[in-house]
Amino acid sequence: MMLDEKLLAEFGKDTTPRKPPRSDRKLNVGYKTGIKGLTEELVREISRLKGEPGWMLRRRLEAFRIFKAKPLPRWGPDLSGLDFSSIVGFVRPRGKEDGRLLNSWEEVPHEIKRAFERLGVPEAERKFLAGASAQYDSEVLYKRLKKSAEQLGVIFTDMDSAVREYPETVKEYFMTKCVPASDNKFAALHGAFWSGGSFVHVPAGVKVPMPLQIYFMMNYPAFGQFEHTLIIAEEGSQLHYIEGCTAPYYTKNSLHSSVVEVFVGKGSRVRYTSIQNWSRNVYNLNTKRAIVGQDALMEWVGGTLGSGTTMLYPCSVLAGRGARTEHLNITLAAAGQVKDTGAKVIHLAPGTQSKVVSKSICTGGGLARYRGLVRIAKRAKDAKCSVRCDSIIADRTSKAETIPVIDVKNPGALVGHEASMGRISDEQLLYLQSRGIEPDEAVAMVVRGFVEPIVRELPLEYAVEMNRLIEMEMEGSVG
């Protein structure tokens, strides 16, 4: 089901000389000492180190050619501080020198295990997950799927393993039908240097009873992380997938450029929850897209809190009759942050429905920009779409913007767009403080009420984390 590239294009769409390959030993040592630069040589080294088939190397090289040819987008945030020549494009974590995926938490090196334990990864797995995975720098280090999910025929593994174990499926779906490398410059960059990520396949009629989770950590200065997520939910299946992201702060800029491809089969339901809290030296530039089949439902639930510069517009292509999607997102832009985020919905079939709810909070001089696209094709009879964008501005130096694009080709479509912006009013704060509530807690209460419609859709642990992180950023922001 190849789609018209025009319909799938990002907004405003816009040769390195070859050297003899180094040995595996030198590659491992080299990247631990900070070999820099995103070059064709590195593309070949990554593919060789992973033992990939020839077709994957050819795709990588073609993606690299496209990346070199495309200019940086000029319609969004300023990306002039992003220096590709200084980025370290591959770091193999200690404990994976032999490429082996660890299935036992006890095997994970102590310092890495301690970092993930502080994030609650193993605890969350024991409590409410069907499976958990952990990626450290360039590769997934640990993966565990509960037997109850395995017995249902669910496949949950890292993408590197999927290329070896399910080559025909990966070859069919990987950056062909959903997010081709030609989509945009950063999709092409990802296609050349991708490493790690998740492969999920849910058989027809299977409802995974608990969420699957992966947690990504960047722990290397001036690093580029390019994980790939491929989810295939067959007819009548159901899945909730959760990703979390974090990184320590370094003085040098890092890059996170992932691609997520989701295939939602007829009558199936997929929820994709993402909580991003990268450090503020990270450029977070991703492409996420789902192709939604007949009578299926795709839900995107997101929290965009960290990173210095973010460009993220999850997209749902409603390709089947009666397909539906919901996009729910919270964005926090604090001091030094530019959040250019939103949603894209493409209605291709009759009876399709979409709902977009975006909540943004601006404080400390941050900029939050909603950039949305709704496109309704001529053949999408009786399509319905509702978009609502709300922003709270905490001070006089912060800024919120809304840039919607609505393209309707079918006159029978029903489309609504609402946007509101406002400051936290002195009257609200005065009322709460007159009831004995401290100023910071008064601000927190107003913000919690503002984001509650989206936070309540998160698992409990993530809802608590989200509120806590927002409150930390808002402390002292008013008054």
N, C-alpha and C positions, 0 to 999 in steps of 0.2 A: 504494500500500500504506500507507494511513493507519492508524496504530496508536492504540490506546486511550490517551488522554492520561494516564489514571491510571497506566498501566504505565510511561510515559515521564517521569513527574514527578520533579523533583529532591527530595531529602530535605527534609522540613519545609517544604513549599511555603507557603510563606507565602500647570493649563494655563497653560503659559506664554503671556502675551499675544503676539500676532504683531506684528512690525514690518516695515516695507518692506525688501525684500532689498537688500543692498549690492552694489556693482559687483564684478566679478572682481578688479579692481585693488585695491580696498580690502580685499577678503577676503584676498588674498595678503599684503598689507602688514600687515593687522590681526593675523593669526595669527602672523606672525613677531615681532610686538611683544607677544604674549601675551594675546589676547582670551580671556576665561575664560567658563565656563558651558556646560552641556549643555542647550540650549534648542531649541524647535521651529524658531526662526529658523535655527539652525545646521543642523538636519536638512535644511531646504529648500535652504540654501546649498550643502551638500555635494552634494546630488543635482543641483542646477543646474550647479555647477562641473564635475561629471563628465559632464554631458550625458545623464543617465539617462532611460529611458522612464518614462512615467507610472505604470506598474504598480509599478515599484521605489519611486518616491516614495510611493505609497499604502501600500506595505508598511512603509516607514520610519516614516511618520506613525502607522500603527496600532501598530507596535512601541513608539513613543514614548508613545502613550496608555497602553499596558499597563505600561510602565516607571513612569510617574507614579502609576499606581493601585496597584501592588504595594508592600508594605512591604519593608524590608531583612530578610533571614533572621535569626531570633533563636536558631537552634539551633546555630550554629557559632562561629567566632572573632568577637571584638569588631570591628565595622566602624565604630564611632562616629567614628573619626578620618578617615573617607573623606568629603570635602566635595565634592559634585558641582559646586557653584557655583564652585569654584576650579580645576576641571579644564579644560585647553585641549584641545578635542576634535578639532581638525584642524590639522595642520601639513604643508604641501606641501614636500618637500625641494627644495633648490636643484638645478637641473638638470631639474626637471619642471614648470617654470612653464607650458609649453604642453601638459602632460598626456601627453607622448610617453614611451613605454617604451623604455629604452636596451637595445640588443642587443649593443653593443660595450663592453667594459670600459674602453677608452680614452676613451669619451665621459663616463664618470662623473666628476663634480667631484672635484678632487684630494683635498680634506680628507675627503670621504665614502669615496672609494676607499681612502685610507690607513687609515681605521678598519676597513673590511672586510678589507683585506689583512692587518692585524694579527690578525684572527680566522681567517685562513686560508681565506676563502671562494673566491677564484679558484684558489688552489693545490689545494684539495679538488676543485674542478670538473675541473681538468686530470687529477687522479690517478685518481679512482674514481667519478665521478658521471656519470649520463646527462644531467643538467641541473641548473642551479643558478639560484636567484633570490635577490634581496636587497631587503628592505624597510627603509627608513629613515624613522622617524616614521610618517606616515599612509599612505604609498603605496609600492608596489613600484617601485624605481628601475631595476632591472636584471634581465634574464631571458635565459637562454641554454639551448637544448635541442640536444643533439648530433644531427647528421643521421641517425645510425643509429637513434635513437629516433623521429625525425620520420618516417622511411621505414616504420616499423612502424605509423604512424597514431596515435601517442601525442600527445595535446594537453596541454601544460604551459604555462600562462600565468597572469597575475594576474587576480583576480576582476573588477577594473574593466574590463579588456579583454574578459573572458568575457561580461559583461552586454551589450556591444556586438556581439561576434562570434558568440555562441552564445545568443541571448536566449531561445529556446524551451526549451533544455535547462536553463538557469539558472532560468527562471520555473517549470519543473516541479519542480525539486529544492530550490531555495534556501529553507530554513527553512519547509518545508511538511510533508514526510514524516518527517523525522528529528528536528530540533530546532526546533519552532515557537516564535515569539516569546513565546507564553503559558507556556512551560515554566518559567521562573523570572525573577526581576527582572533578572538580569544578561544573560540571553539576550535579553530585551526591549531592554535598553540597547544591546546589541550590534546588534540588528536595526535600531535607529534610526540609529546612528552608524558602522556598519561601513565600513571603507575598506581596500583592499589585500587581501593574502592570496593564496591559490593556487586555481587551477582545474585539476584533473587528470582526464583521461578516457582510460582504457585500453580499446581495442577487444577484442572477444571473442577469446579464444585467444592474445592477445599477452602474452608474458612480458618485461617490461622488464629488460634484463640487468644494469643498474647502478642504484643508488638515485637518486632525485630529491631535491634539498635546497633548502630556503629558510631564510634567516637573517634574524631580526628584530632591529632595533636601535632603542631609544628614546634620543633625544639632546636632549630638550627638557624643561625643568623643569615639574612639575605637569601632566604630559601624560597623555592617555588614548589608548591604542592598541587598535584594535578590528578586527584583521585576521580575515578569514573564509577557511576552507579547505573546499573541496568536492571530494571524490574519488569518481569513479564508475569502478569496476572491473567490466567486463562479464564474462559467463560464461567460465570457464576461463582468466582472465587472472591476472597476478601482478605485484605492485608493492611496492617498499620506498621509503617516503617518510620523509625526515628533516627535522626542524625544530630550529633552535638559536635561543636568545634571550639578549640581553644588554642592559644599560643602565648608564650612568655614575651615580654617586651624586650626588643633589642634596638640599638640605635640605627641599624640599617633596615631599609625597607624590604619586606617580603611580599610574595605574590601567592594568592590562592585562586586557582582557576579550574574549577570542577565542571563536569558535564553530568547531568542527570537525565536519563531516558526512561520513561515509564510507558508501558503498553497495557492499557486497561481493557480487557476482553469484554465481550458481550455480557451484560448483566452483572458485571463484577464491580467491586468497590475497593479503591485504594486511598488510604490517607498517608500523606507524606508530611511529617512534622520535622522542622529544622530549627534548632536554636544555635545561633552563631554569636560567639563572643571572642572573636579574634582580637589580638592586641592592636593598638592604634597605628602601628607601623606596617600594617598589612593592607595591601590592595586586594579587595575581595571582588573578583570579576567572574561571574558564573553564568552558565546557560542551563536552565532546567525546563524540561518540556515533557508533556504527556500527550499521547494519542488515545482518545477515549472512544470506545466502541458503542454499539447500540445498547441503549438502556443502562449504560454503565455510569458510575459516579467517581470522579477524581476530586480529592480534597487536598489543598495545600494549606498547611498551618505553619506560620513562620514567626520567628522573633529575631530581628536584626539589631543587635546591640553593639557589638564591637567593630573593629577595623577602622582605619582612617578614612578610606574611600571605598564605597560599595556601589556596584552596578549589578542589580539582580531583579529579573522580571520573569518569574515562573509563568509558563505558558501552557494552556490547555487547548488542544485541537479537538474540537467536538466533531468527530468524523462519522459517527453512527447516529441513526435516527433515535431521538429521545435521550441522547447523551447529556450528562449534567456535570457541572463543576462548581466548586466553591473555593475561593481564595480568601484566606484570613491572615492578615499580617500586622505585626507591631514593629515599628521602627523607632529607635531612639538615636537622636543626633545630639551629641554633647560637644564640648570644646574640641576643636580641631577635627571634627568629623563631617564628612559629606556623604549623605545617604541618598543615592539615586535609585529608588526601588519602585516596584509596582507590580502589575500583572498584565498578562496578555491572554485574551480569549478569542479563538477563531471558530466561529460557527459555520460548519460546512454542510450540516444535514438538517432536515426538518425536525421541528419539535424539540430542539436543543435549548437548554437553559443554563444560565451562569449567574453567579453572585460573587461580587468582589467587595470585601470590607477591608479598608486600610486605616490603621490608626498610627499617627506619628506624634512624637514628643520631641520638642526642640528646647535645648537649654545650653547655657554657657557659650553662646555664639555658634552653635551647630546649625547645619543646613539639612533639612529633610525635604526631599522632592519626590512626589508621587508622579510616575510616568506610566501611563496606562494605554493599552490598545484594546479596542473591541472591534472586531471585523465580522460582519454578517454577510455571508455569500448570498448570491441571488437565489440559489436553490434551497436556502435555509428557511423554508416557510414556517411561520408561527414560532420563530425563535424569540426567546425572552432573555433579557440581561438587565441586571441591577448593579450599579457601581456606587459605592459610598466611601468618601475619603474625608477623614476628620483629623485635625491637627490641634495640638495644644502648644502654645509658645510661652515659655516660662519667663522670658525677659525681653528687653528691648534690643538685644544684639543678635538674637537667634532669628532664624528665617525658615518659613515653610512655603513650598510651592506645589501647585498641582498642574500637570500637563497631560490632559486626556486627549486621546485620539479615538474618534468613533467613526467607523466607516460602514454604512448600512446600504447594502445593495437590494435587499428585499423590503418592499414598502409595507408588508404586513408584520414586520418585526416590532416588538415592544421593548424599548430601551430606555433606561432611566439612569441619570448620573447626578449625584449630590456631592457637594464639597462644603466643608465648614472649617474655619480657622478662628482661633480666639486665644486670649491669654487667660491664665488662671486668675480669676477676678479677686480683687481685694474684698469684695462682699462675701464671697465663699469662705475665704480664709478668716475674716473677722467673725463670721457666724460660728465656725468650728472652734476658733480660739475662745470665743465667749462661753463655750461649753467645757472649757478647761483642757482643750487639746493643744499640745505644743505646736509651734509653727511648722517644724519639719514634718511632724506626723500629720498635720492638716494638709500639707502639700501632698504627702504620700496617699492620703485618703482620696483626695480629688483625682489623682492619677490612677489609683487602683480602680476607682469607679469608671474612669474613662476607658481603660483597657480590658475591663472585666469580660466583655462579650467574647474576646479572643482567648484570654488566659484560661477561661473555664473549659476550653476545648483541649487544653494541654493535660498530659498525665500529671498527677499530683506533684511528683518530685520536680518536674520542669516548671510547673506553675509557681511553686514556692521560689525556685531559683530566679525565675523571670521577675517576680515582684521584688525580690531582694536586690537584684542588680539595678533595676529601675530606681528603687529608693536610694541606693548608694549614689547614683548619678545626680539625683534631684536634690540631695542634701544641700541646704544653703542657697538654693537657686532662686528663691523668692524672698524679698524682704531686705 
